[in-house]
Amino acid sequence: MIRFEHVTKRYADGTTAVDDLSFEVAAGELVTLVGPSGCGKTTTMKMVNRLIEPSAGRILLGGEDIAGVDPVELRRRIGYVIQQVGLFPHRTVLDNTATVPHLLGVKRAQARARAAELLDLVGLDPKVHGPRYPEQLSGGQRQRVGVARALAADPPVLLMDEPFGAVDPVVREHLQNEFLKLQSQVNKTVLFVTHDIEEAVRLGDRIAVYGQGRIEQFDAPAAVLGAPATPYVADFVGADRGLKRLSVTPIEESDLDQPPVVHLDDSLATATRRLSAEGARWAVVLDREDNLHGWIPADATERAGTVREHARRMEAWLPVGASLKQAFATMLQHDAGWIAVIDEDGEGRFLGVLTPARLHEALRRSIDADGRKVSRTEVAVETVG
């Protein structure tokens, strides 16, 4: 969708902002450009909508050289979100969102209807927020309006320049989560500029790590964290890159242990025999459809009755595919020595449990798998036992 071919930007004073840049962004891919201030990442993005013109090379959008496209027309085909949002203070939220469709000749009523749909899509009630003015919104709400406005003309490409950098960390994390959900629905081709490696890792399908005017590594987040291509990249992502990698390493079924399992209608005597046979101190409790219900400790099975009467609520659980970071956080939140893992579609079917030891093994396998270019299931790790 977007292709840079030997693109250079050199200013009159001799400063080279971008030097012989070549890379490609596939349709529907979210690529984060990350690096320190002044490294050329924002210049790279602004050349896509011709706010800055390259000194050499060419940029293609959908196979077309943008140098031959009228800049105003080009910008109307590309969504653009910036940190300061840039809403018109004298126009309502609904009219701000409808700006680009209106400029493209869409009738006012139709443009406003589209704007209302998009406000709802980004989590703002158009009846409540549509009539308001930007100054009546919080920073996070204004940022949502900026995203909605960028999407209003249904552009295939979205450029985002540190869009969540001006809000507090809690709101920022929430906006990141909401944007990932939104991207899964709209599937735009996105260039996302940030100076925050954790944001880049969390959002990007791939990451371009910038040095001075050049890309030092262009790879999947897990690969950047697990196998930095240069000492510069290793230094930039930080010595704690192993911890950062937890956020981009999903839980897989092969990571799970299989503990004793009992069902709600089993007798406690049956549960006792099962626990004794496996030498376990607890068992997972399932319903008739093998959906997760809770757990039961061994000392509870010494009484009379059924498992249903003594089962305890399961607080620490996640769906398969959740990140190892989420798993670690859930263990800490509930002071749990393990978490239950259920199927990804949310039906609740129990798959197994993840322990701290298995979490560590999963991380090590993931790093080794990337280094060897194989799947995690093909990697064996040595354990101290």
Stockholm file with secondary structure:
# STOCKHOLM 1.0

chainA/1-385         MIRFEHVTKRYADGTTAVDDLSFEVAAGELVTLVGPSGCGKTTTMKMVNRLIEPSAGRILLGGEDIAGVDPVELRRRIGYVIQQVGLFPHRTVLDNTATVPHLLGVKRAQARARAAELLDLVGLDPKVHGPRYPEQLSGGQRQRVGVARALAADPPVLLMDEPFGAVDPVVREHLQNEFLKLQSQVNKTVLFVTHDIEEAVRLGDRIAVYGQGRIEQFDAPAAVLGAPATPYVADFVGADRGLKRLSVTPIEESDLDQPPVVHLDDSLATATRRLSAEGARWAVVLDREDNLHGWIPADATERAGTVREHARRMEAWLPVGASLKQAFATMLQHDAGWIAVIDEDGEGRFLGVLTPARLHEALRRSIDADGRKVSRTEVAVETVG
#=GR chainA/1-385 SS CEEEEEEEEECTTSCEEEEEEEEEECTTCEEEEECSTTSSHHHHHHHHTTSSCCSEEEEEETTEEGGGSCHHHHHHTEEEEETTCCCCTTSCHHHHHTHHHHHTTCCHHHHHHHHHHHHHHTTCCHHHHTTSCGGGSCHHHHHHHHHHHHHTTCCSEEEEESTTTTSCHHHHHHHHHHHHHHHHHHCCEEEEEESCHHHHHHHCSEEEEESSSSEEEEECHHHHHHSCSSHHHHHHHCTTHHHHHGGGCBCCGGGCBCCCEEETTSBHHHHHHHHHHHTCSEEEEECTTSBEEEEEEGGGGGSSSBHHHHCEECCSEEETTCBHHHHHHHHHHTTCSCEEEECTTSSCBEEEEECHHHHHHHHHHHHHHHHHTSCGGGCCCCCCC
#=GC SS_cons         CEEEEEEEEECTTSCEEEEEEEEEECTTCEEEEECSTTSSHHHHHHHHTTSSCCSEEEEEETTEEGGGSCHHHHHHTEEEEETTCCCCTTSCHHHHHTHHHHHTTCCHHHHHHHHHHHHHHTTCCHHHHTTSCGGGSCHHHHHHHHHHHHHTTCCSEEEEESTTTTSCHHHHHHHHHHHHHHHHHHCCEEEEEESCHHHHHHHCSEEEEESSSSEEEEECHHHHHHSCSSHHHHHHHCTTHHHHHGGGCBCCGGGCBCCCEEETTSBHHHHHHHHHHHTCSEEEEECTTSBEEEEEEGGGGGSSSBHHHHCEECCSEEETTCBHHHHHHHHHHTTCSCEEEECTTSSCBEEEEECHHHHHHHHHHHHHHHHHTSCGGGCCCCCCC
//
